[in-house]
Amino acid sequence: MQSSSRPSSRHQQLTRLAGTVLQPGFVGTTVPDWVRRAIADGLTSVVLFGRNIVDPEQVARLTAQLRAENRDLIIAIDEEAGDVTRLEAWTGASRPGNLALGAVDDTDLTESVARDIGRELHAAGISLNYAPSADVNSNPLNPVIGARSFGARTDVVSRHTAAWVRGLQSAGVAACAKHFPGHGDTAVDSHHGLPHVSASAEEIAATALPPFVAAMEAGVRVVMTAHLLAPAYDPELPATLSPRILVDLLRGELGFDGLVVTDGIEMSAVTARYGIDGATVRAVTGGADAVCVGGEHAGEATFHQLTEALVGAVLDGTLPEARICEGAARVAEFAAWSGSRTRAVAADDAASDIGLVAARRALRVRTEQGRESVLPLVGAPHVVELSPTMNLAVDGQTPWGVAAPLSDLLPGTTSVRLTEADLAESGDLSDLTGRPDRSGLPDLLERKVLDPAAERSLVVVVRDAARHDWMSAAMTRLLGSRPDAVVVEMGVPNGAAPGAVHLVTHGATRVSGLAAAEFLAGRR
């Protein structure tokens, strides 16, 4: 006799469907036992984060272990390069991000960079990359997109989105255009709140949607949703949960028939109102085929919690069974396609310097009249780097900046990195290194680096200064004492051109810092 506590066959069937539409992350650099069991029970996708990565060889071993359970398992990662990198989170990105590529505006270069990323991901056993960002960064104060976008012009973003998709997929890795219907015209970080897009449907169609159309025309098979409210389409539900946006607009008007995956479902933009269970159920009900989870809520408990939430929603009629079956079928179809695509493309381990080539080409320099002799730097400079708080899409531990590569090129270079909190504590920019526990450097007054007559050059590095009033103010005060200083602006440029020399990198990656350091030291 069957035990009453044993799940029914219908419950097991629904559990398998729920496991198919979830794309969970996990903790660790080897495969947890619960993930193996879940794959055996129908789990079709997993997502890797920086916490799962030590080096490329370890990732390849990890993905081989996963594929031993299911050779068509979708193994996804968020590897935009630039500011958002997972494979190089501990070393710093060796390729510049989208803003740099858009600044160069050479689609062949963009395609080559994306192909190089795909080559590395393919060698590591990854089949889906949650990239590129197809967002048009029309709001320069956008706190979460910024340099992740190819730029503020729809035509530029459209052609480079298409080139990025072509390049990545030519290496055997599926691309994912995000964040639909466009996260560029927002002023709130969806990790923390719900952004609103106030534009009309006509304005969105003209400015935000064309890059997604270009991605589809280039063959993209996956689109990621945005956790934002676009009242022009749906005044109540965020895009991730909205059938008006995912079904009527994306599938109906734009004709997309591929896989729709959510942005991280644990983000506050959707969970603050609906909870993680409610957001997950509403996303699938609204038209999403797969739910990404595990950036912050990783592990077996969350996976089973969401599985049971989906099963319960089907059983009580909240989630139509036909809808979860449709989503699971699309996931399975994509898994078979991406698996065969991965196996059809030969691995290529050849090293490439395309990232440094792109970073060098993205540099823009303005020299104040009469200050041409400032460069190349003579002797080792002092570098002051002003560092903002990173949004959650960016790993705050990822190396960036100019000081480290410059110290390699000009031994004896000294530096200090300061945050808004550091300056609030100090209250006086005349002594930026008055806390040896922070920098280990002698007092700046002793070195007299703020004295215009000082022998040591001063390099001021800022990151997304347009969005941070404290940073702009600090830069202004520094330049008031040292008008001969060199300013290196990383991230989205603010349009101003302070300093004797003003260098714009269009991104804050390690390789962008290296390109800037080479230029400052006269090594290129």
Residue pairs with C-beta under 8 A, 6 or more apart in sequence:
7 15
11 311
11 315
14 310
14 311
14 314
14 315
14 321
14 324
15 41
15 42
15 307
15 311
16 41
16 42
17 42
17 310
17 314
17 324
17 325
17 328
18 306
18 307
18 308
18 310
18 311
18 324
19 38
19 41
19 42
19 43
19 44
19 303
19 307
20 42
20 43
20 44
20 327
20 328
20 331
20 332
21 284
21 289
21 290
21 291
21 310
21 324
21 327
21 328
21 331
22 43
22 45
22 280
22 290
22 291
22 293
22 303
22 306
22 307
22 310
23 45
23 46
23 47
23 74
23 76
23 261
23 290
23 291
23 292
23 293
23 294
24 35
24 38
24 43
24 45
24 46
24 47
24 293
24 294
24 298
24 302
24 303
25 46
25 47
25 48
25 49
25 52
25 293
25 294
25 295
25 298
26 32
26 34
26 35
26 46
26 52
26 294
26 298
26 299
27 51
27 52
27 298
27 299
28 51
28 52
29 52
29 53
29 54
29 58
29 62
30 62
30 65
31 62
31 65
31 66
31 69
32 300
34 299
34 300
34 303
35 43
35 46
35 66
36 69
38 303
39 66
39 69
39 70
39 73
40 69
44 70
44 72
44 73
44 74
44 328
44 331
44 332
44 335
45 73
45 74
45 75
45 76
45 128
45 290
45 331
45 335
46 66
46 73
46 74
46 75
46 76
47 76
47 77
47 78
47 292
47 294
48 59
48 62
48 75
48 76
48 77
48 86
48 126
49 77
49 78
49 86
49 294
49 295
49 298
50 86
50 89
50 90
50 395
51 298
52 59
52 62
53 59
53 86
53 87
53 89
53 90
54 90
56 87
56 120
56 123
56 124
59 87
59 124
59 125
59 126
60 123
60 124
60 125
62 125
63 75
63 124
63 125
63 126
64 125
66 73
66 75
66 125
67 73
67 75
67 125
71 339
72 335
72 336
72 338
72 339
72 340
73 127
73 335
73 339
74 127
74 128
74 331
74 334
74 335
74 338
75 125
75 126
75 127
75 128
76 126
76 127
76 128
76 129
76 130
76 176
76 292
77 86
77 87
77 121
77 126
77 128
77 129
77 130
78 84
78 86
78 129
78 130
78 131
78 393
79 85
79 86
79 87
79 117
79 121
79 126
79 129
79 130
79 131
80 97
80 98
80 130
80 131
80 132
80 133
80 148
81 93
81 95
81 96
81 97
81 113
81 117
81 131
81 355
81 509
82 93
82 95
82 96
82 97
82 98
82 99
82 100
82 147
82 148
82 507
82 509
83 93
83 97
83 146
83 147
83 148
83 393
83 394
83 398
83 400
83 491
83 507
83 508
83 509
84 97
84 131
84 148
84 393
84 394
85 92
85 93
85 395
85 398
85 509
86 395
87 120
87 121
87 124
88 94
88 398
88 510
89 395
89 397
89 398
90 397
90 398
90 399
91 399
91 510
92 398
92 399
92 400
92 509
92 510
92 511
92 513
93 355
93 398
93 509
93 510
93 511
94 355
94 356
94 509
94 510
94 511
95 113
95 116
95 117
95 354
95 355
95 358
95 359
95 509
95 511
96 113
96 355
96 358
96 359
96 362
96 505
96 506
96 507
96 509
96 511
96 512
97 147
97 148
97 506
97 507
97 509
98 132
98 133
98 147
98 148
98 149
98 150
98 151
98 160
98 164
99 137
99 146
99 147
99 148
99 149
99 150
99 151
99 491
99 492
99 506
99 507
100 147
100 358
100 359
100 362
100 505
100 506
100 507
100 512
101 109
101 110
101 113
101 150
101 160
101 164
101 358
101 362
102 149
102 150
102 151
102 156
102 157
102 160
102 506
103 151
103 362
103 364
103 506
104 110
104 358
104 361
104 362
105 156
105 160
106 361
107 159
107 160
107 162
107 163
108 163
109 354
109 357
109 358
109 361
110 150
110 160
110 163
110 164
110 167
111 163
111 164
111 166
111 167
111 170
112 167
112 354
113 164
113 167
113 354
113 355
113 358
114 132
114 163
114 164
114 165
114 166
114 167
114 168
114 175
115 167
115 168
115 170
115 171
116 167
116 171
116 352
116 354
116 355
117 129
117 131
117 167
117 168
117 171
117 173
118 129
118 167
118 168
118 169
118 170
118 171
118 172
118 173
119 171
119 348
119 349
119 350
119 352
121 129
121 168
121 171
121 173
122 171
122 172
122 173
122 342
122 345
122 347
122 348
123 347
123 348
123 349
126 173
127 173
127 174
127 338
127 339
127 341
127 342
128 173
128 174
128 176
128 222
128 338
129 168
129 173
129 174
129 175
129 176
130 176
130 178
130 224
130 261
130 292
131 164
131 168
131 175
131 176
131 178
132 150
132 160
132 161
132 164
132 165
132 168
132 175
132 177
132 178
132 215
133 145
133 148
133 149
133 150
133 178
133 179
133 183
134 157
134 161
134 177
134 178
134 179
134 180
134 182
134 211
134 212
134 214
134 215
135 145
135 148
135 149
135 157
135 178
135 179
135 182
135 183
135 184
135 208
135 211
136 149
136 151
136 152
136 153
136 154
136 157
136 182
136 184
136 185
136 207
136 208
136 211
137 145
137 146
137 148
137 149
137 151
137 152
137 184
137 492
138 152
138 184
138 185
138 207
139 184
139 185
139 186
139 187
140 152
140 466
140 467
140 492
140 494
141 187
141 466
141 467
142 183
142 184
142 185
142 186
142 187
143 187
143 188
143 189
143 391
143 467
144 183
144 186
144 189
144 190
144 191
144 391
144 393
145 183
145 184
145 186
146 464
146 467
146 491
146 492
147 464
147 491
147 492
147 506
147 507
147 508
148 393
149 157
149 184
150 156
150 157
150 160
150 161
151 157
151 160
152 184
154 206
154 207
154 208
154 210
154 211
155 210
157 210
157 211
158 210
158 211
158 213
158 214
159 214
161 177
161 211
161 212
161 214
161 215
161 218
162 214
162 215
162 217
162 218
163 218
164 175
165 175
165 177
165 215
165 218
165 219
165 220
166 218
166 219
168 174
168 175
169 175
169 219
169 220
169 341
171 345
171 348
172 341
172 342
172 344
172 345
173 342
174 221
174 222
174 334
174 337
174 338
174 341
175 215
175 220
175 221
175 222
176 220
176 222
176 223
176 224
176 261
177 211
177 212
177 215
177 216
177 220
177 222
177 223
177 224
178 223
178 224
178 225
178 226
178 263
179 224
179 225
179 226
179 227
179 228
179 263
180 212
180 223
180 224
180 225
180 226
180 239
180 245
180 250
181 197
181 204
181 208
181 209
181 212
181 226
181 230
181 233
181 239
181 245
181 249
181 250
182 197
182 204
182 207
182 208
182 209
182 211
182 212
182 226
183 190
183 195
183 226
183 228
184 208
185 197
185 198
185 199
185 207
185 208
186 195
186 196
186 197
186 228
187 195
188 194
188 195
188 196
188 269
189 195
189 391
189 392
190 226
190 227
190 228
190 263
190 267
190 268
190 269
191 267
191 268
191 269
191 391
191 392
191 393
192 268
192 269
193 268
193 269
193 272
194 227
194 228
194 229
194 238
194 268
194 269
194 270
194 272
194 273
195 226
195 227
195 228
195 229
195 269
196 228
196 229
196 230
196 231
197 204
197 208
197 228
197 229
197 230
197 231
197 232
198 231
199 207
199 208
199 230
199 232
200 232
201 232
201 233
203 232
204 230
204 232
204 233
209 254
212 223
212 254
213 254
215 223
216 254
216 255
216 256
216 258
220 258
221 258
221 259
221 334
221 337
221 338
222 258
222 259
222 260
222 261
222 334
223 250
223 256
223 258
223 259
223 260
223 261
224 260
224 261
224 262
224 263
224 292
225 239
225 240
225 245
225 246
225 260
225 261
225 262
225 263
225 283
225 288
226 238
226 239
226 240
226 263
227 238
227 239
227 240
227 263
227 267
227 269
227 270
228 238
228 239
228 269
229 235
229 237
229 238
229 239
230 239
230 245
233 239
233 242
233 244
233 245
233 248
233 249
234 242
234 244
234 245
236 242
237 244
237 245
237 282
237 286
238 269
238 270
239 245
239 246
240 246
240 262
240 263
240 265
240 270
240 279
240 283
240 286
240 288
241 270
241 274
241 279
241 282
241 283
241 285
241 286
242 286
242 287
243 285
243 286
243 287
246 260
246 286
246 287
246 288
247 286
247 287
250 256
250 260
250 287
251 257
251 287
258 330
258 334
259 289
259 290
259 330
259 331
259 333
259 334
260 287
260 288
260 289
260 290
260 330
261 288
261 289
261 290
261 291
261 292
262 283
262 288
262 290
262 291
262 292
263 292
264 292
264 293
264 294
264 295
264 296
265 271
265 276
265 279
265 280
265 283
265 291
265 292
265 293
265 306
266 276
266 293
266 294
266 295
266 296
266 297
267 295
270 279
270 282
270 283
271 279
274 282
276 293
276 297
276 302
276 305
276 306
277 305
277 306
277 309
278 309
280 291
280 293
280 306
280 309
280 310
281 309
281 310
281 313
281 318
281 319
283 291
284 291
284 310
284 319
284 323
284 324
284 327
285 313
285 318
285 319
285 320
285 323
287 323
288 327
289 326
289 327
289 328
289 330
289 331
290 327
290 330
290 331
291 306
293 302
293 303
293 306
294 302
295 392
296 392
310 319
310 324
313 319
314 320
314 321
314 324
355 511
356 511
356 514
356 515
359 505
359 507
359 509
359 511
359 512
359 514
359 515
360 515
360 518
360 519
360 524
362 505
362 506
362 507
362 512
362 515
363 503
363 504
363 505
363 515
363 516
363 519
364 503
364 504
364 506
365 501
365 502
365 503
365 504
365 519
366 497
366 501
366 502
367 374
367 375
367 500
367 501
367 502
368 499
368 500
368 501
368 502
371 484
371 500
371 501
374 457
374 484
374 486
374 500
374 501
375 486
375 501
375 519
375 520
375 522
376 520
376 521
376 522
376 523
377 410
377 457
377 459
377 486
377 520
377 521
377 522
378 457
379 410
379 412
379 455
379 456
379 457
380 407
380 410
380 411
380 412
380 413
380 414
380 456
381 406
381 410
381 413
381 456
381 457
381 458
381 459
381 486
381 520
382 413
382 414
382 415
382 444
382 447
382 449
382 456
382 457
382 458
382 459
383 401
383 402
383 403
383 406
383 413
383 414
383 415
383 416
383 458
383 459
383 460
383 461
384 415
384 416
384 418
384 432
384 458
384 459
384 460
384 461
384 478
385 401
385 402
385 403
385 415
385 416
385 417
385 418
385 461
385 463
386 417
386 418
386 419
386 460
386 461
386 462
386 463
386 465
386 468
386 471
386 474
386 475
387 401
387 417
387 418
387 419
387 463
388 419
388 420
388 463
388 464
388 467
388 468
388 471
389 396
389 419
389 420
390 396
398 510
399 510
400 463
400 490
400 508
400 509
400 510
400 512
400 513
401 417
401 461
401 490
401 508
401 513
402 459
402 461
402 488
402 490
402 513
402 516
402 517
402 520
403 413
403 415
403 417
403 461
404 513
405 510
405 513
405 514
405 516
405 517
405 518
406 413
406 459
406 517
406 520
406 521
407 413
407 415
408 517
409 517
409 518
409 521
409 523
410 521
414 441
414 447
415 439
415 441
416 432
416 433
416 438
416 439
416 441
418 432
418 474
420 468
420 470
420 471
422 435
422 438
423 429
423 470
423 474
424 470
426 432
426 434
426 435
429 450
429 474
429 477
429 478
429 481
430 444
430 445
430 450
430 481
431 443
431 444
431 445
432 444
433 439
433 441
433 442
433 443
433 444
434 443
434 444
444 450
447 454
447 456
448 454
448 456
449 456
449 458
449 482
450 458
450 478
450 481
450 482
451 481
451 482
452 481
452 482
452 483
452 484
454 482
457 484
457 485
457 486
458 478
458 482
458 484
458 485
458 486
459 485
459 486
459 487
459 488
459 520
460 475
460 478
460 479
460 485
460 486
460 487
460 488
460 499
461 487
461 488
461 490
462 471
462 472
462 475
462 487
462 488
462 489
462 490
462 491
463 471
463 490
463 491
463 508
464 471
464 490
464 491
464 492
464 508
465 471
465 472
465 475
465 489
465 491
465 494
466 472
466 492
466 493
466 494
466 495
467 492
472 494
475 487
475 498
476 498
478 485
479 485
479 487
479 498
479 499
483 499
483 500
484 500
485 499
485 500
486 499
486 500
486 501
486 502
486 503
486 520
487 498
487 499
487 501
487 502
487 503
488 503
488 505
488 516
488 520
489 502
489 503
489 504
489 505
490 505
490 507
490 508
490 512
490 513
490 516
491 507
491 508
492 506
493 504
493 506
503 516
503 519
503 520
505 512
505 513
505 515
505 516
506 512
515 524
517 523
518 524
